[in-house]
Amino acid sequence: MLLALAAGFGFGEAVVSSSTSALVADLSELKTLGAGMGMQGTITDIGHASGPLLAGLLIAHLSYQEAFAAIAVIPLVAAGIFWIVVKR
């Protein structure tokens, strides 16, 4: 079961990271392409580093279920803000 979940996570990470890089490349001008890619990489790395730290702190003070719910709210709020701000 754990192997299947890890494979699913790896597949999702591959899809998201490649599509995010393509989106940054499409939206950046040629002269700012390097800065855009660097910013995207930095934000991704900050998320990878802070996620386990935040989860550990929440689990230490809450139950696993409450910590999972709290962490699930973050991307939902971000998606809502994105939906409101970006109007195409």
Secondary structure, DSSP 8 states (H G I E B T S, - for coil): -HHHHHHHHHHHHHHHHHHHHHHHHHHS-GGGHHHHHHHHHHHHHHHHHHHHHHHHHHHHHS-HHHHHHHHHHHHHHHHHHHHHH---
